[in-house]
Amino acid sequence: MEFTDLSLLSDFTELEKVLTLIVTQKISKKKYSITPRTIIFALDVSGSMRGINIQGAKEAICQLFDRLWDVEHIDFKLIKYSGEAEEIPLKKNLKPSKKLVKKMKAYGPTNFQAAFNLIRTTIARFKSKRDISVIFLTDGQDSYDQEEGTPLIHRAMSQLKEQMLISGSSTEVHSIGFTSDHDAILMNEMAQIGSSQGSFSYVKESKEIEQTVHDITSMIETSSSITGKLNINSEFNQNIFFSKIDKEKNLEFEMLLEEEEEEEEEEEDEKEKEKEKEKEKENEDEKVEYYFADLFIPKITEEDLLSVEITCGELQRILEIDPIEIKKLSKTRVLDLTVKRIRTRLMEMTKTLIDTKASEEELNPMKKEIDEFDNILNERKVFLYKMKKKERSEIMPKIQDLKEHIVKFHELLSKALAQELLDNDQIATLNSLAYKSITRSRLKKQLNKRVEKNIELFREMDEKIEKIVENTNFEKLYDQEKESIEEIGKCVISTNNWVEALEYEDCLCLGIDLGRSESAIADPSQIVIKAIFSSIISAQAYLDSVEFALKKASSSTDNMSDIDGSQIFAHGGFDTRKGGEIVKGQSREKITGVIPLYINEQNWEVARHKIRPLFGFMTTLDVLGYSYSQIACIPFLVLTKAAETLETEFKKKRFNWIFDTCKHIYLDSKQLREEIIQRYNNYLKDPLSRLKDVVSNNSMFLAQCVVALHNGDIKLPGNGDILEFLGVIIEEEFRRRQPREKRALTQEEITKEVLVLLSVDRQKYIEGPIVEFEKAELQKMENLSSDSALGLVEELKKMKKWDEEDEKLLKTLNKKNVENVEKNVNQGEMEKNDNNLDLGKKDKTSKISDFDGYVVKNYEALMFVNRYKRLFYKHICPMMQIAKKLWVTEEQQPTLKELADFGIDNEDVLFSMLLQNFLHIKNTTRKLAIEKNSYVNVFDNPFLFTQRLFTDLVEKELNKAKSAVVNKLNKNILTTKARIFGYTLNIYQAASLLRGSSLGVDVRYFIKVLQEMPCALIIEKLKLLIDGNFRGIPLFTDKSKAKKNNFVAWVPSKKNFHKIYVKNRNVGTPQLWKQLMPNFAYIIDKNIDYVRLQNDPLMRKVQLKRKRKKGRK
């Protein structure tokens, strides 16, 4: 492996000297191996993350696993931290690892130091150098390091940084601050400790976590393993962040050179490129990779010595730089780098601004510097209009983000100068803005890769269209197609019919209005088709109209932000709610998109190629943004929309035009055919294949299946599969479309509503059995002895610790108590063979198993069904119009009423389907039910679901009520036992009352009694609690690591001991108390002084004066 060809390009921006380095790395393919990368996700699981917060974080981690788990060179480490940090041991397979993630619960305080230390030790265990990416998420501030400046946390962070440099080839930290309560300053510092560019993201709501982690994942995928340092005269050091570029993408760096190049030079370049290609063929065993980095340095002279130290894993090389050979940058590149440098400087200034110790002398110069930055951007915007359209569209969003950052920075700087404290939300927002451009630029690379592939694809497309047109006999075509020319009509702009359009290498399209969100770039099924028009427009006329509309928007205003707003008005932007207007149709309708039409084979030869740039722009607002998924989705979305209204002959004709287009798109793509057939078969067999993450749009999928049926690729209705398919697709569409509450219902609210819908007789199934259960439990309690002293003495006998005092004490025991103990022993033997009702077991009197699943529909159930039935006519009926085409001939096609009745004509099926959907409103809930085999196909057996649901809910309600009864009785018993414990003069009785108790639950009742009243034998009773045993017999049942002399014992806190001592200090001497609790001797001494002062009238007056004086202050 070696580094060669260090290219340098440079110029002066308004700020300082800037260098752009392009490094070529040559690697032997035989020895080539990708640097392994470990992604460490550290998740805050403290108590404040409970509920939807921890749920959102867990879903984000699972999404990260889904995306990168199968990548060979990437592995994961998962760390959870609250009061302590713990590594979750992930499994080899994805599914069990995701289960471990879902099991995590939120509890306890927040300890950043523990989290940093565990990340450090995890990294230290790596046997070889690797790339390391840390994702650190928290919603709070540290609960342990409360000293000023948090020295413990910063020491731990510094140690982590050192370990990352030792063990990591390239390291980066992405910190996520969730809610306004997180430590924004610390999270910003975290993002800067890696050797590569990290990021900080401020997430205000739990629903944003998943998208934030998705963006960070994209950044990790494009990060580089190469790092470096710049040295000037062996004194100045600056870290270098390299970004990797594909070999083909290296052509894009021609923009770094002067734009005004002579044609002769271009020809020479092409010859050189051909020679390079020949060399590449000769050296097929070499792999070539390209990296670039931008550096900002002080102005240098020809005498300065410059060098770059480049590191990749264990490989290191120093490359010398000659300042004389540095080439100049283009004006376009200078503007781009000016933006980047201002952003870097703003990040430095942000760090100073949020520092609470920053003085006025440090803050005042910032105001002038910010104003200077603003002026630079305003002055240099004139270059925007001299740039090429593509370059301008890339730089403009960066400038707008920078402007937003400057405005926010100015606002907070004014507050700081006015000596107002910046709140955490403001600091987090400012930090997040600082990293916004970095995130966006790295995500932009994904779309750029698509654009690069399409440049060559579209060039080949133009050549094919040219050959098709050359070989077409247009005179003959005019004679043959007179009827179709008349039927289709002419373009509303060029007035060309389809043959004339073909002659000009063009095709006719149908005008539509659409809306898109940013998610449509990755998933075109998210595009919304708002309307289909009758206007015919040619593909080239539409693209020309796009260019004209955008130029008009750019030239209508000098304000840069207004340009963007005007362009959004033209195409609608990435917002489904906003309307646009690329061109007006023949009825003055606003057309924002088009779909090419299949007229015949001659026309389709051109239309199949023209469809790509059209769909590319309609989806990504970039003609070169085409991808295969667009052609697999958009035509079928249009077909779905066309099926909604078929009342006129023209609309039926229009539907058939679009249907024919979809059919030929389907026939042209083998990949699409295979995908639809496979998805259809899976949809029928596997309920998991019906979820939104597999089939994102049911209407579009149904349209695809209709086309597949007409081609004979899926089973005909005669086999029954189509009817079964319609049933499950209606069920899934109902689930997705059902109305959602303004707030998420709690599990308790859902259970209550479902019990009402199921007409559960609470008296028969719940309240009646609970009354019987309570009686049985009370009977048990009456049979239990309040004193098991006899049993304790018997155990002492066996242990040979019996003495005369114990014998005397036994004789003094109440005879009735002894009888009760014996009776209890006999009763216990009987109960072993008696299978009485117990918590968690089914109550035979409830007769839950007798329920057959049939539900008598009450008023609430009927209203529930009617509410959802309205959805059918709003959302399902349009789907059924397409479903009619499943029956190929019109004679076979059922009416809409017949289709509407299918699957929901049986009220039991409908009720079970709607109820199951109501419980599975979330995609994750339905997925979990399928995996646990609790999902029921209601079309096969509607009563099985209601029977299972009824049994499950009634048993849960029974168990809940039983727990309440048991807790109530236990509380009463414990309260009684605790009072007897406080009053008793019998230490055996006191020990027996404690025996079998739990430190975590029961002992608090005994402690409370000791704190509330003076108790007999207080020293002896405290000794029982503190030792945890009575003459070697353990008293507590807890399994704890903290043991005293091998016995689980109570460890009193300062507060608890103080309360007990205050109530019982008159019993025993201070010396005796000190012997019992030597750790709290100072409390005993203070109380002695306090009592002495209280008895001194003079001192009481002095204390009273002090209190009054303190109150006045």
N, C-alpha and C positions, 0 to 999 in steps of 0.2 A: 504494500500500500504506500502511495506517495502523493504529495501535493505538488502540483505544477501550475504553470500559467497563471500567476497572480496578476490580474488586470486591475488597474487603478484609474478611476475617473474622479475629477475634482473640480471645485469652483468655490467662489466666495458667495455665501448667502448674505443677507442683510446683517447677519449676526456674527458669523465666524467662518473659519475654514471647514469644509466638509469633504470627506473622502468616501467613495463607494468602492468596496472591494468585491471582486468576483473571483472566487477560488475554484479551480478545476481539480478534482480529486480522481486519480486513476487507481483502480483496484483490480487485482487479478481475480477473474471470475472463479478460478479454481479454489482460491483461498478466501473468497468473499463470504462473509457471514454478517447478518444484520445484528447491530448492537442490541442486546436484550434490554427491555424496558420494564420497570416495575412501577405500577401505579398504586400508591398508598392513599387510601381514603380514610381520613380521621373524622369521625362523626361525634358530635356532642350529643350525649344521651342523658343530659341532666333533666331534672324535674320540669323545667320550663319548656322542654321540647315535647311534652305529652300531647296526645290527640293528633290533630291533622298535621302538626309540624313534623313529628317523627315519621308519620305515614308518608308525607311528601318526600322526605329525605330517603326513606327506604325504597320508594318507587324509583327515585332518581338513581340510586345505586344499582338497582336491578336493571334499569335501562342501560346504564354504563356497562354492566356485565353482558347483557344481550348483544351489545354493539361490538365489544372488543374481546370477549372471552375466547373465541376461536382463533384469534390472531396469534400465530406461533411464538413470536418473540416478545409477547406481552404477558406478564403475570400480575396478580393482584395481591395486595395485603389490605386487610380491613381492621381498623382499630376503632373501638368505641371508648369514650371517656366521660366520666362524670366526676365523682370524688376520687376515683382511681381510673387508670387506663388499662385496657385489656385487649389483646389481639384475638380476633375471631378466627379460629382455624378453618379456613375455607376448604371445601372438598375438591376433588379432581374434576368432578362433573358440574355443569352449570346449575341444574335443577336443585340438587341438595344444598348448593352454596347459596342460592337465592332463598331457600327455606330458612337458612341460618340468619340471613339478613332480616327476613320478616319476623323472626322471633325476638328481635331486639326490643327492649322496653326502656322507657325514659324514667329516670329516678335520680335523686341525690343532687349534690352541688356541682360546681364546675371547677376543674383543676387543670389549667393549661400546662403547668410544669410537668405533671405526670404524663400528659399527652405528648409533649415535646420529647421527654426522656425516652418514652417507649418507641416513638418514631426513630429516634437516634439509635437505640439498641437494635431495632429491626434492621436498619440500614447497615449497622456494623457487622451483622451476621452474613452479609453478602460475601461470597467467596471470590468474586471477580468484579471488575468495574462494569457498571451498567448505567443506562439512562434512568433517572428517577423523576417521577412526577408525583407531587403530593397535593391532594385536594383536602383542604382543611375547612370544615363547616362548623360554625357555632352560632348560637342565638343569644349568648349572654356574656358576662364578664367574669373574671377569675374570682373564686370565693375564698382562696387561701392566701395569696400573696397580697396583703393589704398595705404593705409599706409603700412610701412615696417612691414613685418611679418603677415600682414592681421589679426590684433587682433580681429576685429568684427566677421570675419568668424570663427576663432578658438574658440571664446567665444560661438558662436552659436553651433558649433560642440560639444564642451564640455557639453553644456546644453542638447543637443540631447542624448549624451552618458549617462548622468545621468538619463534622462527620460526613456531610453531603459532599464536600470538596474532596475528601479522602476516598470515599467509596463510589462516587458518581462520576461518570464520564460527562454527562450533561444533566443538570438538575434544574427543576423549576417547581415553584410553589404557587398554587392557585387557591386563594383564600376566599371564603364565602361568608359574609356577615348577614345573618338572618334576623330580621326585625330591627327596630331602632335601639334595642337594648344591648347590642353586641359592642365589643371594644373595637371601634373603627380604627383607632390609631395603631393598635397592635396588629390588626389584620392587614393594614397597609404595609407595616414593617415586614410581616411574614412574606408578602408577595415579592419582596426584594432580596431574599436571602439565597436564592438559587443562582447558578452560574448562567442560566438562560432566562429569557423573559417570562416572568410570571404574570399573574393578574389578580385583581381584587374585584369582587362583585357584591353589590348591595342588593339583597333580596328582601322586599318588604312584605310579601305574602307567601304562604306555603306553596301555592299553586305555581309560583315562578321558579321554585327550586329545580324542577325537572328540566325546564328549558335552559337554565343557567348551567347545569351539569352537562347537558347536551352540547352547549356552546364550548365549554371547557374541553370536552372530549374531542371536539373538532380541532381545537388548538393543539392538543397533545398529538393528534394524528399528523399534523403538519410541522411539528417541532423538529429541530435539527440536533444531531449528536456532536456537532463540531462547535467548539468554543475557542476563544482567542483573547490575546491582549495586545495592545498597541504600545510601543515604547518609542519615546522621542528623547534622543541624547541620553538614553539609559536612566532617565529620571521620571518622565511622565508615563503613567500606566492607566490604561482604560480598558475595561472589559468589552468584548465584542460579541454580539449576538448574531450568529449566522442563521440564515433561512435557506432551506434546500429548494432547488428548482429542478424540474425535469429537463432532460437533455433537449427535448423539442422546445421547451419553454425558454431556452436560452436565447432564441431568436427575438423574444419579446424585449430583451435588454438592448436591442438596437436603439430604443428610445433614449438610452443614456448617452448616446453619441450625438454629435451635432446633426440637426434635422436637415440642414441644407447640404446635401452631398451631391456631387456631380454624378451623372449617369455612367460615366466611364468607370468611376470608382465602384459603382454598384455591380457593373459587369465583371470587374476584377474579383469582387467579393464572391460572386456566384461561382467563378472558376475555382477560387480557393476552397469554397464549400465542397465542390465536386471532388477536389483532391483529398479533402479531409474525409469524405465518405469512403473513398478508395482505401485510405489508410485504416479506417475503422474496420473495413472488411478483412484487411490483412491481419489486424490485431483483434480477432474475434474473442480472444481469451481475456480481453480487458473490459472492465466496466467503468464508465465515466459518469461522474456525478458533479453537479454544479451547486455552489453556495454563494450567497452574497450578503453583505453587511454594510450599513451606513455608519460612518464615524464623524463625530464633531470634535474638532481639535483647535487649539490656538493657531494663529497664523504662523506659517513656517517659512524658512528661507532655504535657498539652495544648499547652504552649509549644514543644515540640520541633518542628523542621522536618524532615519526612521526604520523601524522593523516591526514585523507582526509575528507573534508567537501563536501558532495554531496547534490545538490539541484535539485528538479524536481517540477516545479510549486510552490505551497506553502509548499510542503514537504521538510524537511531538516533533514539531519542526519550526525553525525560525526563518522567515523570509525577509530579505532586505528590500527597502523601498528607495528608489531614486526620485527625489522631488522634481527633477527636470523632466522625467518621462511621464509625469502625471498629466492626463488629458483633461480637457474641459468638459463640463456637463452642459446639457441643453437647458434652455430657459424653462422648459416644462419640468425637467427633473429638479431644477433649482427650487421651483415653487413647491414641489412635493416635499423636498427635504426641508424647506423653510417651515412648512406645516409640522413636519415631524420634530424638528428641533424646538419649536415653540411648545409643542406638547410635552417634550422631555423636560424643558425648563419649568413648565407649569407643574409637573409632578414634583420637581425639587422644591418649588415655592410652596406647594400644598403641604409638604412635610413640615416646612418652617411655620406656616400659618396655623396648623393644628397643634403646634407645640405651645403648651400653656405658658412656657417661660419666655416666649419670644417678646423682645422689647419693642418699643415704638420706633427706635432707631433702625431695627431690622425690618419692620413692616412698612415704613414710609417709602423707601426706594421701590418697593414692590408695586406701588400704585403707578409710578412713572413707567416702570417696565411693562406693566399690563397695558397701559395706554399706548405704549410704543408698539407692542405686539398687535393691538387692534388696528393701529394706523398702517402697519406693514401689510396686514391682510387686506385692508381696504384699498391700498395703493396697488397691490399686486393682482387684484382681481381682474384688472384689465387683460392680463394674460389668458384668463379663462376663455375669452371670446376668440383668441387666436389659436387655441388648441383644437386638436381633432376631437370630434364628438365623443369617441370612446375614452380618450384620456381625460377629458373634462368631466365625464360622468363618474370617473373613479376618484378624482381629486375633490370634486364638489362636496360629497358627503363628509369627507374628512374636515373640510373647512367649516362646514355647518356644525359638526360636533365640537370643533375647536372654539367656535363662536359661543356655543352654549356653555362650554367650560369656562370661558373668559367672563361671561356675564355672571355665572354663579360664583366664580372666584372673587370678582369685584364686589359682589353683594356681601360675601362673608368677610372680605378684607375690611370693608367699611365697619362691620360689626366689631371686628377685632380691634380696630383703631379707636372705636368708641368704648373700648374696654368691656364689651359684652362677651360673655362666655359663649362659645359655639357649642350647641347641643350635639349629641351623638348622631342624630339623624342628618344634620347638615354636614358633619364631617364625613359620614359614610357616603352621602350623595356626591360630595366633591371628589372623594377618592375613586368612586365608581366611574365618574365621568372621565377621570384621568386615564383609566384603562379601557374606556369604551372604544376608542379608535383602534387600539391594538387588537382587541377581540374581533372587531368588524373586519379589519384588513386580513386577518388570518382565516376567517370564515369565507371571505370573498374568494380565496384561492380555490375553494371547491367548485364554485360556479365558473371560475376562469379555466379550470381543467376541461370542463364541458365545452367552453367556447373554443379552446385550442383544437380539440378533436373535430369540431364542426367546421372549422375554416377549410380544411382539406375536403371534408365531406361535401360541403356546398360547392366547392370548385368543381369537383367531379360531377355533381348534380347538374350544374350549368352546362357542362360538356355533353352530358347525356341528352338533355332537353334540346340542345342545338342539333344533335344528330337526328333525334326523333323528328324535329320540324323539317330538316333537310330532306328526309326520306318520305315525307307525307305529300300525297297528290291532292292539293286543296280544291282544284276544279272539280274533281270527281267527288270529293267530300261534300262540297256545296250541293251537288245534285242529289246525293244520297240522303242527306240529313236536313232537308227543308222542313220536315215536320218537327223534328227535335229543336231546330233553330227557332221556330215559331213558338213552341211550347215553353222553352226555357226563358226566352227574352234576352234583353241586352243589359250590359253594364250601365249603371246609372251615371257613371262618370265619363268613361271612354266611349260609351254607346256601341261598343263592339259586341257582336254575338259570340257564341262559344267557338265557332270555327275561326272567326277573325282574331279572337284572343289567342287561339292555338297558333295561328300564323305568326303572331308576335311573341311566341314562346310563353304564353300565359294561359290561365284557366279561369272559369267563372265560379263564383262562390256565393253562398247565402249569408246575408248580414245578420249578426247577432249582437246582443248586449250582454257583457259578462263582468263579473267582479272576481278579484283574486286577493288572497292574503299571502304573506311571505312564506307560509308553510306550503303553498302550492308549488314552489320551486322544487321541493323534494317530493311532494305528493300532489300531482295534478288533479286528483279526484276531489281536492278541496276547492277547485274552481266552481263558482256559482254561475249558472246560465240563467240570466234574468229574463231574457225575451228572445224570440226568434222572429225576424221580420221577413217581409215578402220581397225586399229590395235585393237585386242581383248586382254584385260588384266583382270585378276581376281581382285576382290576387295582387298583381303589380299595382293596380290603382289603389288598393288598400295600403300597401307598403309605402307608396308615394305619399298618400294622405297622412300616414303616420309621421313620416319625415317632415312634411309641411307643417303639421300641427305642432310638433315639438320645436321646430325652428321659429314658428310664429310665437310660441310661448316664451322662447328665449329672447327674441328681439323686442317683445312688447314692454319690457321693463329693464332697468339698469340694476335693480336690487337683486342680489344673488338669491336671497331666500324667496323672493317673489317668483323667480324663474322656476324653481322647483315646484312651487305651488301651482303655477300656470300649467306646467307639464302634467302634474297630477290631475288637473282639471281636464286635460286632453285624454289621458288614458285611464284615469281612475285610481292610479297608484296601487299600493298593496293594502287596500281596504275595501272589503266587500260592500260596505255601506255607501261608499262614494260612487257617484256616477261620473262618466266620462263622455267625450264626444270626439272621436277620430274623424268621422265624416257623417254628413246627414244623408238619410235615405230618401227614397222618392216620396214618402209621406212625412218628411221632416223628422223622422225618428233618428235617435242618436245611436250610431253604430260604433261599437268598440272592438268587435272581433268578427271573424268570418270563418266559414267552413267550406272547403272546396267540394264541389258536387261531382258525383259519378254520373256522366251522361252516356258514354259508350267507351269502348276500349281505347279508341284514338285519343279521346279527351283525357282518359284516366292515366295514360302514359306520362302526361305532363303533370296532371293534378297530384299524382302520388308523390312526386318530388317537391312540388310547390308547397305541399302541406307542412313541411318541416320548418322553414323559416317563419311561416305564419303562426304555427303553434308555439314556436320558440318565443316570439314576441308576446303573444297573448298570455303566456305563463310567466315569463321572467322579465318582460319589458326589454329584452335583448334578442334581436333576430338570431344571434348565434347561440342562444340559450336552449336550443332544442335537445330533448332526450327522448328515448324510446317510450318511456312511461306516458308522455303527453299524447302520443298517437294511440296508445292503448286506452286512454281515458276520455279525452275531450269529445271525440265524435259520439261516443255512447252517452255522455252527459247531455249532449245536444239532442240525441234521439229520445232520451227520457223526457226532456222538456217539450219536445214536439208532440209526444203522446198525450200531454195534458189536455190539449184542445183539438178535437177532430170533428167539430160540428159542421164545417163547410167543406165543399169539394176541394178548394184550393189547399186547405190545411191538411186534408188527407193526402193530396198529391205531394205536398211539401214533406209530409212524414215519410212517404215512399221514396222520395229523392234521398233523404237523409239515411233511411234504412239501407238503400242500395249502396250508398257511400260507405256505411259501416260494414256492410257485408264484404265489400271488396278490400277494405282495410284489413279485415279479418282473414280473408283468403291470401293476401299478400304476405302476411307475417306468420311463419311457422311457429315462432316462439309464442306469439299471442294465442294461437289456436291451442297449443299444448297447455298453456297456463290456464285458459278458460275451462278446458275440459277437466284438467286436474282439480281446479278450484271447485267446479261443479260437483264432482264425485266426492271430494272431501267435505263439502258443505252438507251433503246428505248423510255421510257416515259419521263425521266427527263434529260434535257441538263446538269444540274449540276453534274449528275452522270458520265459524260463523261470526266470530267476534270482530270488533272494529279494527283491531290491529292487523287482521288478515284480510277482511273485506271491508274497506273503508266506506264504501257507498253501495248500499243494497240495490237502489234503483239502477245505477250504472251496471252493476253486476247482473241484474235481471235482464237488462238490454243486451249485454254480451251473450248471455245464455240463449236468448231468443234467436240471435244471429247464428250461434253455434247449432241450434236445433234445425234451422232452415238449411244449414249446410249438411245436416245428417250426422253431426259429430257427437250428439248426445242422444240418450234414449227417447223414444217417442212416447206420447201420453198413454198409449194403449197398455204399456207395462206398469203404469201407476206411479212411476218415479216423478213425473212432472207434478202431479197433484201433491205428492209428499213434499216435493221441493217447495211448492207454493206455500204449503202450511208452515214449514220452518222459516221461510223467508219473511212471511207475514208476522210470525211470532217475534223474530229478531228485530224487524222494523218497528213493531209496537214497543218493544223494550227500549229502543233508542229514542223513539219519539215521545214517550210518555212525559207528561208535564212534571217538572221538578219543583220542589218546594223552594221558597226564597232562602231558607237555611236548611242545612242537612239535619234530618230527623235523628234523634238519639235512638239507640237500640230499644230503650224502654218505651219510647213513643211508638215505634214501629210495632213492637209486640202488643201493645195496648190496642192499636188500630186493627191489627190482624185478628186478634181474639174477638173483636166486635164483628168483623167481617165473617168469621167462621161460626158465628152464633154460639159461642161456647157457653154452656150453662155453668157459671162459676160456682153456684151452690152445689151442684151435683159433682163436679170434677175437681174443684179446688177448695172452696170454703168448708164444705161438709167433711172431706177427708182430713183437713187441717184441724178441725175441732176434735176429731177422734184421735189424731196424732198427739195433740196437746194433752188430752186426758191420759193417754198411755204414758207419755213422758212424765206427767205429774205423779202417776202411780209408781213409776220407777223411782222417782226422787223420794217418795214417802218410804219406800222399802230400804233406801240407803241409810246407813247409820251416820249420825252426825259426828261420831267419834270412833276412830279405828285404832285406839290406843292399844287394845289387846293384841292386835296383829303386829304392832310395832315392837311390843315387849317380847312376843314369840320369836321375832327375828333376832332380837338381841340375845335371847337364850341360845339360839343356834350358833351365833357368832362367839359364844362363850364370854360375853361381856356382861353377864348378869351379876348383880351384887345385891346386898341386903337392902340398900336404899330403894332400889327398883322394886324389890319384893314388898316393902312397906307401902310404896306408892301404889302398887297394883291393888292392895287390899282396900285402899281409900277410894278407888274408882267407883263410880256409881254403878250399882248392880244392873240398873236398867240399860245402861250403855253397853255393858258386857253382853246382855241378852240380845240387844240390837245387833251387836257385831256378829254373834253366832248366827242369828237369824239371817243376816246379810250374806254370810258365807254360804249358807244353805240355799238362799235365793239365787246367789250367783251361779251355783252349780246347776240349778234348774234352768236358768236363763241361757246356759250354753246350748241346751237342746231346744230352746224355744226360738223360732224364727219370727221375732216381732218386727214391726215396722221400724225402719231405721232411715236416717238421712241418706239420700241418694238412691234408695231402692224404691221400686214401684209400689204404690199403695193399692192393695188388692180391692179396696172398697171403691176406688175411683173408677174402675172398669174402663180404663182408657182404651184397652185393646178391643173393646166391643164396638168402637166407632168404625164405620165402614167407609168413610170418606165422602159420603153424600152430605152436602151442606144445604140446609133449608135457607133460601135466600131471604134475608131480612131487608128492611128499608135501606140500611147503610150499604149492603152488598149490591142492591139494585142500582143505587146512585153511583157507586163505584164503577160498575159495569157501563152504565150510560155515559159517564164522564169520559171513559176511554173509547167508547164506540164512536164518539165524534171525531176522534183521530182518524178513523178509517176513511171517512169522507174527505178529510183534509189532506192526508198524506198517502194513504194506501190506495185509494181509488186511481190516482194517476199511474201508480205502478201496475194496477190491474189492467189498464188500457194496453200497456206493453205486454202483459201476460196473455192477453187475448191472441197475440201473434204466435204464442206457443203452439196453438192449433193452426197448422199451416194453411189450410183452406178456410175461406170465410164461412162456408157452410158448417164447418166443425166448431167455429169459434163460439164460446158461450157468451151470454149477455153479461153486462157489468153486474147486474143484480145476482145472477147465478154465481159469479166469481166472488161477489161480496159475501154471499152466504157460505162459501166454501171455508171450512175450518172454523167458522164462528157461528154456524147455525145451531150447534149444540150448546146450550147455555152452560153446561157443566165443563165442557172443554174450554169455552171462552173464559169462564170465571177462573179456572185453574191456571190458564195461560196468563191472564192479566195479573193474578195474584203472585205467581212465580216471577213475572217480570218486575212487579213492584218491589219485591224483595231483592231482585238482582239488578237494580237500576244502574249500578256502577259496573263497568267492564270487569274490574278486578274481582267483584263479588261473584259475578256469573262464572268467571274463570275458576275461582276457588271451589265453587259448588260442583263444577264439572270434574275437577281433579279429585274431589272427595266422593264422587259418585252420588251426590245428593241431588243433582239435576235430574228432572223427570221429563220424559217426552210425553206431554199431556195429550197429544193426539192418539197415542196408543192406549193410555190409561189415565184419564183425568182424575179418578178417585185416589190413585196411588199417591199423588202429590199432596192432596188435601189431608189424606189419612196420616201421612208422615209428618206434615206440618203441624196438624192438630196434636198428635202424640208428643212431638218434640216441644212445642210451646207449653202444653199443659204440664208436662213433666218439669220443665224449667220453672214454671210458676209455682208448682208444688214444692220443688226443692228450695226455691227462694223463700217461700212462706215457712217451710220447715226450719230453714236456717234462722229465720227471724225468731221463731218460737224457741229453738234451742239456745240462741244467744240471750234471749230474754230470761229464760230459766237459769242459764249458767250465770248470768249477771246477778240474779237474785240469790243464787246459792253462794256465789263468791262473796257477795256483800255480807251475807249472814256468817259465812265461815270467817271472814276478815274481822267482824265484830267480836265473835267468840274468841278469835286469836288475840285480840286486844285485851279482853276482859279476863281470860282464863288465868288461874294461878297454877295450872298443871302444865309443866313444860312438855310432858308426853303428848298431851292433847294439842298443844301448840305445834309440836313437830308433826303430828299426824295430820293436822289441818293443812300444813304447808306441803306435805308429801304428795307428789304427783302433779304439783303445780307447774305452770310454764312461766319462765322469767319474762318472756316477751309479752304475755297476755295477762296472766292471773296475778302476778306478784304486785302489780300496781295497786290493787285493792287493799292488800295487806299494808303496803307502805302508806297509803292514804290514811288508814286508821291510826297508825303510829304517829302521823303528823297532825292529826286532828284532836287527839285526846291523850292525857297521861295514861300510860299503860303499865300494868303489873309485869314484873320480870322483864323490863325493857332491855336491859343489858343482855340477858340470856336469849331473848327473842331476836335481837339484832345479830347476835353471834350465829344463830341458826341461819339467818339470811346471808350473812357475810361469808360463812364457811361452806354453805351449801350442803351440809350433812349433819346428821344427828348420830353421834357415836359410830361413824363409819357407814351409816345408811344414807344413800343419796336422797335428797329431797326434791330436786327439780328434774324435769324430763327433757329439757332442751339439749340439743346436740351442738355444742359450741366448742370452738378451739380455745377460747379464753377460759382456762380452768384454774382453780386454786386447790393445790394438793390433790389433783386428779378429780376434783368435784366441780360441777358447774355451779357458780356462786354469783350472788348479786354484788355489783360494784356500785356503791352509792356515789352520787355526784355531790358537789359542794352544796348545791341548793337543797337537795333532798335531806342530806345529813343535818344541815342548819335548821330546817323546819322540825325535824324529829327532836333534835337537841333542845330547841327552845321550849317545846311542849313537855319534855321529860327531864329537864336539867336538875330538878329537885330530887330525882331518884339516883342514888349512887353518888360517889365523890367525883370531882373533876379528874382526879388521877385515874380512876377506874375507866372513865370515858376515854381518856388519852391512851390507855393501854389497849382499849378496843379499837380505836381509830387514830393511830399515831399520825397519819397524814393530815388530819384535820385538827391537830392540837391548837393551832393558831385561832381557829374558830371558837374553841372552848375558852381560850384565854381572853379573847375579845368579849365574849358573853359575860365572863366574870367581871371584867372592867365595866361593862355596860350596866350590869345589875348594881354594882357598887355606886355608879354615878346616879342611877335612878333613885337610890335610897338617900342620896345627899341632896337636901333641899336647895342649897346654894348653887350646886352644879346644874340642877334642873332649871334654875332661873337663867343661868348663863346660856344653856342650850336653847331655851325658849327665845332669848334675845337674838341669838344667831339665826334661828329659823325665820324670825320676823324680818331681820335685815336682808336675808337672802331672798325672801318673798318680794320685798320692795324693789330689789334689783331686777 
